[in-house]
Each structure stands twice: as C-alpha cells, then as structure tokens.
C-alpha cells in the first residue's frame, strides 16, 4: 500500500509555495527484485510465478517538483444531479489554492462541445482562475473523448520533463459524443503516456462507464478513483495532488527478457507488450514510499542443471532522455528430480502473492458476468476463488505476511460475494467491487 505520510510531512515542512525543486535523483532510490515460487524445479519443467517487486525509498523531498496539470471536467447536464457540478467547482477552487506560481494549470470543460476554460498557464492570478471556475454551468451530453484529447494537448503545449505532466479526467456519465470506442481512446492515452503525459480518471456517481475509466487510467499510466458521493470530490483531488507531489520517476517500465524457450503466460493487472526481444510491462509514474508487486505467470521448459528464467531492468524518463540504466534482477532455476528438494525451497510468500493476484482475475471475470446480468454466475466465480485461497497450502506455509495477505483477500472476496448475492444496486456493487479489486492489483489497499 502506498502511504502518503511522507508527503504530508513534506508539505508541513516546505509547504506548497516557494521555488520548484530540481528533479529528485531516482538512481539508488528505486529497487527492482524478481523472485520465483519454485527456485528448484522439476526436470520436466512447469508453470510458475515470477513476483516482481518495485520499491521507492521513503524519503522527504526538499521541495516538490512543479506540476503541468490539466483538469478535464464533465459539465454535461447530469452533473447538475446531487449538485455534482457544485462540489466539482469547490474542489477545483481548493486545488488552485494549493498550487504555486511555478505550477502550470489548464482547465478543459466538455459536454457535447469541448471548451478550453483556461489555457495552460502559470498559476499567478488565482482570483481570475477561481472566477472562471465559478462560471461553469451544466448542459448538454458527453464528449469525453474530445475533452480528454484537448486536455492532453494543453499539457503538451507546455510539456517539460522536469515537471510532473498529468491530465485529470472527471466524468459522471457515458461517452456518447465524439470518439466513443474504448480501444481508440486507450490507444490515444498510451500514445501520450509515451510522451511522459499521464492520465488519471475519476468516475463520479453510478452512471459512468467504469470499464472505460479503469482502462483509460491503465493505458494512461495514472490512477483511477470511484467517487460514489460528490461530497468526496475535494478530498480525492487532494489525494491525487499529494501523490503528484512525490513522483520520483515518470513513465516507468520493466523490460523483461525471458530465458530460452520460457513462455510468458500472463502479467496480472498490468498492461504489457512485446518490443524486440523484451516484454515491456507498464508501471506508469512511481512515487516516494511506493511499493509495487507484479505477478507474472511463466511456462518453463524441461531442462537440467541451472538456467536463467528471466532477467529484467527498470526504465523511466529522466530529464529529456530515457534512462539507459536502472535497477536489474536475474531469476534462475535449478532443475532437480528430487521432490523433497523442490518443496524444501518452495517460496511460499511468492506463492501467496501469486494466488492473491490470480484471485483478482477471478473477480474480473465475475464483474464481466455482472455486466451481462448474470449475478448468480458472478457470485459463484467469487465463491470458488475464495474457497481456493482458503484451501491453499500457502495459508499454512507462508510467513505471517503471506498468510495475512491470503486472509485479507479471502475476507474481501467474502464481502464481494455478499454484495453480488444481496439486494444491493448492481451498479453500486459492480463499481465498488471493481474499484477495490483495482486497488488490490495496484497494491493501494
């Protein structure tokens, strides 16, 4: 779980005003490790988990990096419901108060028409910015894609890799104007992420498309938030701002090179692609106090002696260029025919983390069933996943931390089953479960 204690302490020490800091040195701050659940493997080969761990040290930045931030706000007619537009405006006013003259802010509003309310500029005349915000009124339908693209453009106008470049997209409804195809919208977000512009998405209420918003945040390398009550808007935007204040590496990826005839089966909860001879796993931005756990499923061939299963290195944007060196790891297996040796060296903590990750995929399948109106099938999928965790040998053999991870996930699955089986609004259950599952996958619980 990422904690923000260091961020809050840093704010108390240096505040949100003053000169912008130089880029914090990511070298030596971030570590990368790769562990196998079976470091000793049967000579006939088999399937295994590779657990990747990326950690950033807990430290106080002397001064935060400046922000190049665009807020893209849905002003469609439905934003009048439950005074969502009023809460959004209050949240934006509070955001402006926390920015300083080194920061760059732009605001885009959209219904069926996309309008640049405030083009990208240093935050110097706060009173004028607040007056512009107060003039926003809800109307029309939802050209989410058009608003997002204009938000990216605004950040791109003032793109500076010494800044944290981020678009925050907020919506309460379905994309029904302009580009609406999720695949195309995700492609656009990936394209801008490759230029070190990340995208955070915020869904408000119960009417928006959570599948789209989760997908955009994943493709865009930012965060995703489900905001059931508009009263929580200000605190969520403050959380995002706190996170942005401690970015230590942007557009981070793990380049994974597999051993001979080793096959990648799955990377759970992360986008990945093949590039030359590497599998590139997308991490997005990394923060101080950040701990990421990525579970990779591999199929390892038969063999003898010792063999490299996978090697990996961390890459991230550093100044105006891509970092050429970063933390690295190498994971090897020792083949054996001795079953007792295999079990003696079985890494049960990696096993536990892998099984928790696998269970999140079961939740994703359950959510697909819920989308299709098959509540009974969704509940059954979750129940089977819970039973598998409870019966896992790792629940007995893992360390205290591994056992705790399994118990916590089993408890979450139990609550998901109750929500799906009970009388709760299916929309609320789906968004709540999907959001909690997203946070489990991203180690944000």
C-alpha positions as CSV (number, residue, x, y, z in Angstrom):
1,X,0.0,0.0,0.0
2,X,1.3,3.4,-0.9
3,X,1.3,5.7,2.1
4,X,1.2,9.5,2.0
5,X,2.7,10.2,5.4
6,X,6.0,11.3,3.9
7,X,4.1,13.6,1.5
8,X,2.1,15.2,4.3
9,X,5.2,15.7,6.4
10,X,6.9,17.2,3.4
11,X,4.0,19.6,3.0
12,X,4.3,20.7,6.6
13,X,8.0,21.2,6.3
14,X,8.2,23.1,3.0
15,X,4.6,23.9,2.1
16,X,3.1,24.2,-1.3
17,X,4.8,27.5,-2.1
18,X,8.4,28.5,-3.0
19,X,10.7,27.6,-5.8
20,X,10.3,24.3,-7.7
21,X,12.7,21.6,-6.8
22,X,15.2,20.1,-9.2
23,X,14.4,16.5,-10.3
24,X,15.0,14.1,-7.4
25,X,17.6,11.5,-8.1
26,X,15.8,8.3,-8.9
27,X,19.1,6.4,-9.1
28,X,19.6,4.5,-5.9
29,X,16.1,5.4,-4.7
30,X,14.2,2.7,-6.6
31,X,14.9,-1.0,-6.3
32,X,13.8,-3.9,-8.5
33,X,13.6,-7.6,-7.5
34,X,12.3,-10.8,-9.1
35,X,11.6,-14.0,-7.1
36,X,10.3,-17.4,-8.2
37,X,7.9,-19.5,-6.2
38,X,9.9,-22.5,-7.4
39,X,13.7,-21.7,-7.4
40,X,14.2,-25.5,-7.6
41,X,12.1,-27.0,-10.4
42,X,11.3,-30.5,-11.7
43,X,13.4,-31.6,-14.6
44,X,10.2,-31.8,-16.7
45,X,9.6,-28.1,-16.3
46,X,6.3,-26.5,-15.4
47,X,4.3,-23.3,-14.7
48,X,5.4,-20.9,-12.0
49,X,5.0,-17.4,-10.6
50,X,7.6,-14.7,-11.0
51,X,7.0,-12.0,-8.4
52,X,8.4,-8.6,-9.4
53,X,8.8,-6.0,-6.7
54,X,9.5,-2.3,-7.3
55,X,10.1,-0.2,-4.3
56,X,10.9,3.5,-3.9
57,X,12.5,4.7,-0.7
58,X,10.6,6.5,1.9
59,X,12.2,10.0,2.0
60,X,11.2,13.6,2.2
61,X,11.7,15.7,-0.9
62,X,13.3,19.0,-0.1
63,X,10.8,20.6,-2.5
64,X,8.2,19.1,-4.7
65,X,8.5,19.0,-8.5
66,X,6.3,21.6,-10.3
67,X,3.2,20.4,-11.9
68,X,1.9,20.8,-15.5
69,X,-1.7,19.8,-14.8
70,X,-4.8,19.9,-16.9
71,X,-8.2,19.2,-15.2
72,X,-10.8,18.0,-17.8
73,X,-14.2,18.5,-16.3
74,X,-17.5,17.0,-17.4
75,X,-20.1,19.7,-17.5
76,X,-22.9,17.7,-19.1
77,X,-26.5,18.0,-17.8
78,X,-26.3,15.1,-15.4
79,X,-23.6,17.0,-13.4
80,X,-26.5,19.1,-12.0
81,X,-27.8,16.0,-10.2
82,X,-26.8,15.8,-6.5
83,X,-25.0,19.1,-7.0
84,X,-22.1,17.3,-8.6
85,X,-21.0,20.4,-10.5
86,X,-21.0,22.5,-7.4
87,X,-18.8,20.0,-5.5
88,X,-16.5,19.8,-8.5
89,X,-16.1,23.6,-8.6
90,X,-15.3,23.7,-4.9
91,X,-12.7,21.0,-5.4
92,X,-11.1,22.9,-8.2
93,X,-11.0,26.2,-6.2
94,X,-9.3,24.3,-3.4
95,X,-6.8,22.8,-5.9
96,X,-6.0,26.3,-7.1
97,X,-5.3,27.4,-3.6
98,X,-2.7,24.6,-3.2
99,X,-0.8,25.4,-6.4
100,X,2.0,28.0,-6.7
101,X,3.4,30.2,-9.4
102,X,5.8,27.6,-10.7
103,X,2.9,25.3,-11.4
104,X,1.1,25.2,-14.8
105,X,-2.6,24.7,-14.8
106,X,-5.2,24.4,-17.6
107,X,-8.9,23.6,-17.4
108,X,-11.0,22.0,-20.1
109,X,-14.7,21.6,-19.8
110,X,-16.9,19.4,-22.1
111,X,-20.4,18.4,-22.8
112,X,-21.2,17.8,-26.5
113,X,-18.9,20.8,-27.1
114,X,-15.3,21.0,-25.8
115,X,-14.1,24.3,-24.4
116,X,-10.8,25.4,-23.0
117,X,-11.9,27.4,-20.0
118,X,-8.3,28.2,-19.0
119,X,-5.4,27.5,-21.3
120,X,-2.1,26.2,-19.9
121,X,-0.5,29.0,-17.8
122,X,1.5,29.5,-14.6
123,X,-0.8,29.9,-11.6
124,X,-0.3,33.5,-10.8
125,X,-3.7,35.2,-10.9
126,X,-5.7,32.8,-8.7
127,X,-8.7,35.1,-8.3
128,X,-9.2,35.2,-12.1
129,X,-8.9,31.4,-12.3
130,X,-11.5,31.0,-9.5
131,X,-13.9,33.3,-11.2
132,X,-13.7,31.3,-14.4
133,X,-14.4,28.1,-12.4
134,X,-17.4,29.6,-10.7
135,X,-19.0,30.4,-14.1
136,X,-19.3,26.7,-15.2
137,X,-22.8,25.5,-15.6
138,X,-24.1,22.0,-16.6
139,X,-25.6,21.4,-20.0
140,X,-25.6,19.0,-23.0
141,X,-24.3,15.5,-23.5
142,X,-20.8,13.9,-23.0
143,X,-17.9,14.2,-25.5
144,X,-15.5,12.6,-23.1
145,X,-13.0,11.7,-25.8
146,X,-12.9,15.2,-27.1
147,X,-12.3,16.6,-23.7
148,X,-9.6,14.1,-22.9
149,X,-7.7,14.9,-26.2
150,X,-7.9,18.6,-25.6
151,X,-6.5,18.0,-22.1
152,X,-3.6,16.1,-23.5
153,X,-3.0,19.0,-25.9
154,X,-3.0,21.6,-23.2
155,X,-0.3,19.7,-21.2
156,X,1.7,19.0,-24.4
157,X,1.8,22.8,-25.1
158,X,3.9,23.3,-22.0
159,X,5.5,19.8,-21.8
160,X,8.6,19.8,-19.7
161,X,10.1,16.5,-18.4
162,X,11.4,18.3,-15.3
163,X,7.7,18.8,-14.4
164,X,5.1,16.2,-13.5
165,X,2.8,16.2,-16.6
166,X,-0.7,14.9,-15.8
167,X,-4.2,15.1,-17.1
168,X,-7.0,14.5,-14.6
169,X,-10.3,13.5,-16.3
170,X,-13.5,13.6,-14.4
171,X,-16.9,12.3,-15.6
172,X,-20.2,11.2,-14.3
173,X,-21.7,9.8,-17.5
174,X,-21.3,7.7,-20.6
175,X,-19.2,8.8,-23.5
176,X,-21.9,9.4,-26.1
177,X,-20.4,12.0,-28.4
178,X,-17.2,12.2,-30.5
179,X,-14.9,9.2,-30.1
180,X,-16.6,6.6,-28.0
181,X,-14.7,3.4,-28.9
182,X,-12.7,2.3,-25.8
183,X,-9.9,0.8,-27.9
184,X,-9.3,4.0,-29.7
185,X,-9.5,6.1,-26.6
186,X,-7.0,3.8,-24.9
187,X,-4.7,4.0,-27.9
188,X,-4.7,7.8,-27.6
189,X,-3.9,7.6,-23.9
190,X,-1.0,5.2,-24.5
191,X,0.4,7.5,-27.2
192,X,0.5,10.4,-24.8
193,X,1.9,8.3,-22.0
194,X,4.8,7.5,-24.3
195,X,5.5,11.3,-24.3
196,X,5.5,11.3,-20.4
197,X,2.0,12.7,-20.1
198,X,0.0,10.5,-17.7
199,X,-3.8,10.3,-17.3
200,X,-5.8,9.9,-14.1
201,X,-9.5,9.2,-14.3
202,X,-12.2,10.0,-11.8
203,X,-15.7,8.5,-12.1
204,X,-18.5,10.2,-10.1
205,X,-21.8,8.5,-9.1
206,X,-23.2,5.4,-10.6
207,X,-23.9,6.2,-14.2
208,X,-20.4,6.4,-15.7
209,X,-18.6,3.5,-17.6
210,X,-16.2,2.1,-15.0
211,X,-14.7,-0.3,-17.6
212,X,-13.7,2.7,-19.8
213,X,-12.4,4.8,-16.9
214,X,-10.3,1.9,-15.4
215,X,-8.9,1.1,-18.9
216,X,-8.0,4.8,-19.6
217,X,-6.1,5.1,-16.3
218,X,-4.2,1.9,-17.1
219,X,-3.4,3.0,-20.6
220,X,-2.6,6.4,-19.4
221,X,-0.3,5.4,-16.6
222,X,-2.1,7.3,-13.9
223,X,-4.6,6.5,-11.1
224,X,-8.3,5.6,-11.1
225,X,-10.9,6.7,-8.5
226,X,-14.5,5.7,-7.9
227,X,-16.2,8.6,-6.2
228,X,-19.7,7.4,-5.1
229,X,-20.6,10.6,-3.4
230,X,-19.7,14.0,-4.9
231,X,-19.1,15.3,-1.4
232,X,-15.8,13.4,-1.6
233,X,-14.5,15.1,-4.7
234,X,-12.3,17.6,-2.8
235,X,-10.6,15.0,-0.7
236,X,-10.0,12.7,-3.7
237,X,-8.4,15.6,-5.8
238,X,-6.3,16.4,-2.7
239,X,-5.1,12.8,-2.6
240,X,-4.2,12.9,-6.2
241,X,-2.3,16.2,-5.7
242,X,-0.5,14.7,-2.7
243,X,0.6,11.7,-4.9
244,X,1.8,14.0,-7.6
245,X,4.0,15.9,-5.1
246,X,6.2,12.9,-4.6
247,X,6.7,11.5,-8.1
248,X,10.3,10.2,-8.3
249,X,10.2,8.5,-11.8
250,X,7.8,9.0,-14.7
251,X,6.6,6.6,-17.4
252,X,8.4,3.7,-15.7
253,X,8.5,0.2,-17.4
254,X,10.1,-3.1,-16.6
255,X,11.9,-4.7,-19.6
256,X,11.6,-8.4,-19.1
257,X,13.8,-10.8,-21.1
258,X,12.9,-14.5,-20.8
259,X,15.3,-17.5,-20.8
260,X,15.4,-19.9,-23.7
261,X,12.0,-21.4,-24.5
262,X,10.4,-19.8,-21.4
263,X,6.9,-18.6,-22.3
264,X,5.1,-15.6,-20.7
265,X,1.6,-16.7,-19.9
266,X,0.2,-13.6,-18.2
267,X,1.1,-10.4,-16.4
268,X,-1.7,-9.9,-13.9
269,X,-3.2,-6.4,-13.6
270,X,-0.6,-4.6,-15.8
271,X,-0.6,-3.7,-19.5
272,X,2.3,-5.2,-21.4
273,X,3.6,-5.5,-24.9
274,X,6.3,-7.3,-26.9
275,X,9.1,-5.0,-28.1
276,X,12.0,-6.5,-29.9
277,X,13.2,-9.4,-27.6
278,X,11.7,-7.9,-24.5
279,X,8.3,-8.0,-22.8
280,X,7.6,-4.4,-21.6
281,X,5.5,-4.1,-18.5
282,X,3.9,-0.6,-18.0
283,X,4.1,0.8,-14.5
284,X,3.3,4.5,-15.0
285,X,4.7,7.0,-12.6
286,X,6.5,5.9,-9.4
287,X,6.2,7.7,-6.1
288,X,8.2,8.0,-2.9
289,X,7.1,5.3,-0.5
290,X,5.8,3.3,-3.5
291,X,5.7,-0.5,-3.4
292,X,4.5,-2.3,-6.5
293,X,4.0,-6.0,-6.7
294,X,3.5,-7.5,-10.2
295,X,2.8,-11.2,-10.7
296,X,4.0,-12.8,-13.9
297,X,3.0,-16.3,-14.9
298,X,5.6,-18.3,-16.8
299,X,5.8,-21.6,-18.5
300,X,9.3,-23.0,-18.0
301,X,10.5,-25.9,-20.3
302,X,12.2,-29.1,-19.2
303,X,15.9,-28.9,-18.5
304,X,18.9,-29.9,-16.4
305,X,21.4,-28.1,-14.3
306,X,20.8,-24.3,-13.8
307,X,19.1,-21.9,-16.1
308,X,18.1,-18.3,-16.3
309,X,14.3,-18.0,-16.3
310,X,14.0,-14.2,-16.6
311,X,16.1,-11.1,-16.4
312,X,14.7,-7.6,-16.1
313,X,15.6,-3.9,-15.8
314,X,13.7,-0.8,-14.8
315,X,13.4,2.1,-17.3
316,X,12.0,5.5,-16.7
317,X,12.1,9.0,-18.1
318,X,15.0,11.1,-16.7
319,X,15.2,14.7,-17.8
320,X,15.0,15.0,-21.5
321,X,16.0,11.4,-22.3
322,X,15.1,7.9,-21.4
323,X,17.2,6.4,-18.6
324,X,19.6,3.8,-20.1
325,X,20.4,2.1,-16.8
326,X,18.3,1.2,-13.8
327,X,17.9,-1.5,-11.2
328,X,18.1,-5.0,-12.6
329,X,17.4,-8.6,-11.5
330,X,18.1,-12.1,-12.7
331,X,16.0,-15.1,-11.7
332,X,17.3,-18.6,-12.1
333,X,16.0,-22.2,-11.6
334,X,17.9,-25.3,-10.5
335,X,16.5,-28.4,-12.1
336,X,16.2,-31.5,-10.0
337,X,14.3,-34.8,-9.8
338,X,14.2,-34.7,-6.0
339,X,10.6,-33.7,-5.0
340,X,11.7,-33.1,-1.4
341,X,14.3,-30.5,-2.6
342,X,11.6,-28.7,-4.7
343,X,9.3,-28.5,-1.7
344,X,12.1,-27.5,0.7
345,X,12.9,-24.4,-1.3
346,X,9.4,-23.6,-2.3
347,X,9.0,-19.8,-1.8
348,X,5.6,-19.8,-0.1
349,X,5.4,-16.0,0.2
350,X,5.7,-15.7,-3.6
351,X,3.1,-18.4,-3.9
352,X,0.7,-16.5,-1.6
353,X,1.2,-13.3,-3.6
354,X,0.7,-15.1,-6.9
355,X,-2.5,-16.7,-5.6
356,X,-3.9,-13.4,-4.4
357,X,-3.1,-11.9,-7.8
358,X,-4.8,-14.8,-9.6
359,X,-7.9,-14.3,-7.5
360,X,-8.2,-10.7,-8.7
361,X,-8.6,-12.2,-12.2
362,X,-11.5,-14.3,-10.9
363,X,-13.1,-11.1,-9.7
364,X,-12.6,-9.5,-13.1
365,X,-14.5,-12.5,-14.7
366,X,-17.2,-12.1,-12.1
367,X,-17.6,-8.4,-13.0
368,X,-17.9,-9.3,-16.6
369,X,-20.7,-11.7,-15.6
370,X,-22.3,-8.9,-13.6
371,X,-22.2,-6.6,-16.6
372,X,-24.1,-9.2,-18.6
373,X,-26.7,-9.5,-15.9
374,X,-25.5,-12.9,-14.6
375,X,-25.4,-12.2,-10.9
376,X,-25.6,-15.8,-9.9
377,X,-22.6,-16.7,-12.1
378,X,-20.7,-13.7,-10.7
379,X,-21.3,-14.8,-7.1
380,X,-20.2,-18.4,-7.9
381,X,-17.0,-17.2,-9.5
382,X,-16.1,-15.2,-6.4
383,X,-17.1,-18.1,-4.1
384,X,-14.8,-20.5,-5.9
385,X,-11.9,-18.0,-5.8
386,X,-12.5,-17.6,-2.0
387,X,-12.5,-21.3,-1.4
388,X,-9.3,-21.7,-3.4
389,X,-7.5,-19.2,-1.2
390,X,-8.8,-20.7,2.0
391,X,-7.6,-24.1,1.0
392,X,-4.2,-23.1,-0.3
393,X,-1.2,-24.7,1.3
394,X,0.4,-21.2,1.4
395,X,-2.2,-20.3,4.0
396,X,-0.2,-22.5,6.4
397,X,3.3,-22.5,5.0
398,X,3.8,-18.8,4.1
399,X,5.2,-16.3,6.5
400,X,3.0,-14.1,8.7
401,X,2.8,-11.5,5.9
402,X,1.9,-14.1,3.3
403,X,-0.7,-15.7,5.4
404,X,-2.2,-12.2,6.2
405,X,-2.3,-11.4,2.5
406,X,-4.3,-14.5,1.8
407,X,-6.7,-13.9,4.7
408,X,-7.3,-10.3,3.8
409,X,-8.1,-11.2,0.2
410,X,-10.4,-14.1,1.3
411,X,-12.2,-11.6,3.5
412,X,-12.5,-9.2,0.6
413,X,-13.9,-12.0,-1.6
414,X,-16.4,-12.8,1.1
415,X,-17.7,-9.3,1.1
416,X,-17.8,-9.2,-2.7
417,X,-19.9,-12.4,-2.7
418,X,-22.4,-10.8,-0.3
419,X,-22.6,-7.6,-2.4
420,X,-23.3,-9.6,-5.6
421,X,-25.7,-12.0,-4.0
422,X,-27.6,-9.4,-1.9
423,X,-30.2,-6.8,-2.7
424,X,-27.6,-4.0,-3.4
425,X,-27.9,-2.0,-6.5
426,X,-25.9,-3.9,-9.2
427,X,-24.4,-0.7,-10.4
428,X,-23.1,0.2,-7.0
429,X,-21.9,-3.3,-6.3
430,X,-20.1,-3.5,-9.6
431,X,-18.3,-0.2,-9.3
432,X,-17.4,-0.7,-5.6
433,X,-16.0,-4.2,-6.2
434,X,-14.1,-3.3,-9.3
435,X,-12.5,-0.3,-7.6
436,X,-11.4,-2.4,-4.6
437,X,-10.1,-5.1,-6.9
438,X,-8.2,-2.5,-8.9
439,X,-6.6,-1.2,-5.6
440,X,-5.7,-4.8,-4.7
441,X,-3.9,-5.3,-8.0
442,X,-2.1,-2.0,-7.7
443,X,-1.1,-2.5,-4.0
444,X,-3.1,0.5,-2.9
445,X,-5.3,-1.1,-0.2
